[in-house]
Amino acid sequence: MRNFFQLFNFVNTHPLTKKNKLNAILRILKWQVISRLYPIAFVLPFIEDSKLIVKNGMAGATGNLYAGLHDFEDMAFLLHLLRAEDLFGDIGANIGAYTILASGVVKAKSITVEPIPHTFNHLKHNIQINDLERLVTAYNKGVGALEGNLRFTKNFDSVNHVISEYNIEEIDSVEISIETLDNLFITKFPTLLKIDVEGFEINVLRGGHNVLLSSELKAIIIELNNSGYRYGVKDQQIHDVLLSYKFYPYSYKPFIRKLERIPIFLGYGNTIYIKDKDFVEARVNNSRKYSVLGKTF
């Protein structure tokens, strides 16, 4: 019952559904019934001609079914910023919703990384069903400060994470090879990075000095939700690292294409960090329009 209340609160406050909650609630109820009666993967329409393969238990992915774009501000920012000539980096891709937006909708190239093997299989299927093999390079790896191997949880859906040395034996896990950000992007740097690695963000950044210095990298979408406590890291430290590379936090209002500098560190949820505001502002203001659930942005 708690999960249902959380879902209703989600659609009650989501920018694409809060003025039409009834339809969103009906989508939730329909999905909850059908996915339990038929516990299989479904191919669902996503944005424009793109698709997502989703099954019951994929919490983040089903948010796109309920509300069109699960992370509306961040996903809309991606759509408005990227162009076909760009490269997108999706670090912690899960089943690939952001990658499908970047490569399936915008037609940019993507380098996409997902460490958990069964989740990576879902990611590959989503790439294949959208016919994106030409645009997307996908790696079944983790990303960290150094090359090597680390153990990850494997039964927590979108919140699987690196196991700290103190909890190495407490849960079911899988050993995954680790690559650095700099080694992933050697021949071309991304225009936009999305980093969602459940508290391991500072280690990803530490392995990406060349990428972060690059003038080609204009913005980063990064999750800050205090998950770094597992590794003795505070979100403020991640924020300080980004500031040292001249990335500054912004909020984005997709309907009016407005970027607003965040004056103080807030440290919750996904945050957009921008290095070249003039470039980014020009891009988002000149992007084509998109329509989701009858809303145009």
N, C-alpha and C positions, 0 to 999 in steps of 0.2 A: 504493500500500500504506500509506503514511503516513496518508492520509486515513481509511482503514479503522481503523487503530489509534486515531486521534483519535475516531472515531465510537464505537468500543467503549469507550473511556475515558469518553466522554460518558454513555452509558447505564449504565455501571458505577457512576457516581457520582451520577447524577440521582436526586432523591428519589422520583420516580414509577416508576422502572424498576430501581433497584439491587437490589431484592429479587425481581425477576422479569426478569432479564437475558435469558433465552433468548427470550422473546416479543419483546423489543425488538430483539434481534439478528436474529430472523426477519423483523421488519418492515423492518429496514435492508436485508437481503439481497433480500427481495421487491421493495422499491422500486428498488434498484440495478439489478436485472435488468429489471423491467418498464419503468422509465423510459428504459433504454437501447434496449430492443427497440422501444418506442413513444415516440419523443421528442416528445410532445405534452403539453399541459396537462391535468391531471387534477383533477376536483372531488372533494375528500376531506372526509369528516366531520371537524368540529373539535369544539367543545365544545357539548354539548346539541344544539340544532337548527341551529347555525351550520355554515358550510362555508368551506373555503379552496381556491382554485384554485392548484395547485402544479405546477411542472415541474422537470425535472432541472436542477441547477445552482443552485437557490435554497437556499443552505446554511442560512440562518436559518429559512426557512419549513419545510423538511423536518425540522428539529429538532422541530417540533410533531407531525409524523407519528410520529417515532421514540419520543418521550417524552411525548406528550400536551400538555404546555406547555413550550416550549423554555426560557423563563426562568421557572422555576416560582415562585420566591419573589416576583418582581416582578409576574408575571401574576396570581398568587393575591392579592397585595396590591391590585392594581387591582380584581379581582372583589369582594373583601371591602370595599373602601373606597367604591366608587362606588354611586350610586343613580340611578334613572330621571330624577330632577329635576336632575341634575348636568350639567356640561359637562366634557368631556375634551379635552385638547390633545395631539395626537400629532405631534411635530416630528421629522421624519425617519422617516416611517411605513413605508418600504419597501412591501411588498405589503399591509400593513394588519392584521397579526395582532392587535396591541393594540387597534386601532380596532374590529375585529370583536368582541373580547371586551367592550369598553366599550359599543358600540351594539347589537351583535347579541345579546349575552347579557344584559347589565345593562339595556339599553334607554336608556342615557344618550345625550345628544347629543355629537357629536364635531366638532372642527375639526382637520382632518388635512392635513398638508403633506408632500409628497414631490417633490424637485426633478428627478429623472432621468426624462425623458419616457417611456421604455419601461417603467420600473418603475411610474410613475404609472398607465399603462394597466392594468397588473396590479392595482394598488390599486383603480381604478375598477371593474374586473370583479368583484373580491371584494365591493365595496360593492353592486354590482348583483345579484349572485347571492344575496346575503343580504337583498335588498329593503330596503336601508338609506338610500336617497336622501333620505328624509324626515328622518333623524336625523343624517346625516353631510354636512358641507360639506368638500369636498376641493379643495386648491389645488396646482397644478403649479408650485411656487415653492421657493426656498430661504428661509431665515430668517437674518438677521444683525443687526449693530449699526446699519446704515443701509440705506435703500432704495437700489436700484441694480441692477447686474448683476455676476455673477461666473461664472467658468468652473469646471465640475465634470468630474471623470472620469466615464465612462459605461459602462465595461466590467468593473467590479469588484463586481457584484452588491450585497450588503448593505454593502460597505465603500467605495462611491463617496463622493467627498469634494471639497470645494473645493480647487482647485489653487492652491498658493501662488505668489506672484509670481516665485519663484526657479525654479519648475519649469513655467512656463506653456506651454512648447513641447514638453515631453518626452513627452506621452501624448495619446491621442485624447480629445477633450473636447467639451463642449457649453456654450453660454452660457445662463445661467438668470437670470431676474429675482429679486430679493431683496426680501423684506418684513421688517418688524420685528415682534417678538412683540407689542408694544403696539398695532400697527395691525391685527393679526389678532383681537385680543380687545378690542373697543371697547364693545359693548353689554352683554356679560356676561363675567366672568372664569371661568377653569376652576377646578374643584375639584382636579384632578390634571393635571399635565403630565408627559409622557414626552419626553425630549430625547435623541436618538441621532443625532448629526451628525458622527461620525468626526473629532473633534478641534476642531470649530468651535463647541463649546459655549459658550465664554466670549463669543463674539460674539453668539450668540443671547441670552444673559443681558444683555449690554450694551444690547440693543435692547428690553428688557422691564422697564424700571424700574417702570412702573405696575402691570403684572401681578404682579411680585414683591412689591410693596408691598401688594397687595390682600389683605384679610382672607378673601376667598373662596377663594384658592389655599391649600390645606392641605398639599400634598405634591408632590414632584418626583421622578421616576425619571430618573436621568441616567447616561449611560455615561462612565466614567472609565477609560481604558485607555492613557493616555500618547500618544494620537494627536495631541494638541495640539502635539507637538514640531514638526509640519510648519509651524506658524505661530508658533513661538517661545514657546509657552505651556506651562506646567507644570500638572498636575492640581491641585497645591496652590493655584494662583491661582484656579481654578474653585471649589474648596472654600472659599477665603477670601471670594469674592464671595457665595456662598450663606450663609455665616455672617453676613455683613454685613446680610443681609435676615432674619436670625433663623431660617434653615433649618438643621437639625442632622441629622447622618447617623444612620440606624438600620438595623439588620438586622431581618428579619421571618421568623418561624417560622409558616408557614400552618397546620400541623396543630394547633397549640395556640394560634393567634391571638396570638402574643406579639411585641411590639416591644421591642428592646433597643438602647439608645443605644450608638453606637460611640465609645469614649472618645478614640481617637487617629485621625488621618487615615491610612487604609490605601491608598486610591487604586488600586483594581483593579475592573474590571468595572462592572456596573450598581450604583448606590447609591441608596437611598431617602433623601431629605431631607424632614424634616417640620417644619412651623412651628407647628402647633396639635396637640400630642400628645394632649391630652384629647379633642378632637373626633375625631381619627383613631382613637384607641383605642376610643372608644365605637362608632364606625362598624364597625370590623372585628369587634368582639366581638358585635355584634348583626346581622351579615350572615347571610344564608341560607347553607346548605351547598352545595358543589359536589362532583361526583364525576367523576374522570378516571382512566381505566384501572383502574377498580375501587377507587381510593383516594378517600376522602372528606376534604375539608378545609374 
